[in-house]
């Protein structure tokens, strides 16, 4: 297998994009990535998306986007893995290029979520859960995460206020990200007064939906010559794992076994471990998921994830920066695109392009994208070199 590099990246702001269609959003990010890579054409296109059929009434996104951006005729495929669709598409492109079957690949994660009423989007998101044993019983996706968070607080003795630092960090970082949806800071008082969604999850525990697209161009590493001003970005590891779709069927409902498994894969592939990472773009769809991800990936013991946030370890100047561009919580969570936003943001950090949010000396970053409530987890480690 060949080593693979990321040659170009692109993204749109996450917002309510009333003036852009699904294909136009994807096209904006895709064309920016191609321009950044200095390419006009690629061999294959992989599109990560979850909701296009249910929310936009459009499938066949591979062909749709290929035609729109001037790539008519290339191999083009839509990849779906719920909220993990973006990283799943990236991994598909990575495998294609690493195998030698494909020389250049473009990956686009795109989602348009604000054209439908909220209850319709909630129903569509619920398809990431078990239709027979969870959705049929009336539980929503946020409801599932609320049950997990309530049990976690009971088992480990945490108070709801102990999770505030995750949201405060995410919002502080989003202030300096022009592509973030919620570009404002929040305080502990704001967190405590936020409206309840599904107890104990309140509005400031939950990530906002939105419309957006992010993209990357993947090529063999030997095609990329790094410079001091723009280092070569290599994919050092890629791992994927699954757990049961239904939370109640899991061996450990309060531990993300699939996150741990996929993280172990990338640690083994890259020869790196938790202590070697300069930043971690984790999947903080809800604040409880931030804690669980930190524990599963080896940064904290089970039940101790909130301690890292309370000890200010997760800020851009801390020993383990997370959500450095706002994370899902404040950058926004256009579900099928989220995994690609994470990849793009790690690349920006390794290139030194993050301004006020820049992690000093960043050379190694990890991105972890989760589909469902921990059912599908895809992890990547990128490094400059």
Protein Blocks (a to p, Z undefined) as FASTA:
>chain_A
ZZdddfbdcdddddddfkbcfklmmmmmmmmmmmmnopabdfbdcdddfklmmmnopghk
lmmmmmmnopghiacddddehjllmmmmmmmmmmmmmnomambdcddddddfklpcfklm
mmmmmmmpcfklmmmnopafklmmmmmmmmmmmmnopafklmmmmmmmmmmmmmmmmkbm
blcdddfklmmmpccfbdcbdfklpccddddddddddddfklpccdfklccdddfbdcdd
dddfblklpmblmbcfklmmmmmmmmmmnopafklpgbdcddffbfklmmmmmmmnopac
ehilmmmmmnopmgmkbmbdghklnpjmlnopcfklmmmmmmmmmmmmmnopnojmlcgh
iabdcddddehjhjaccddddddZZ
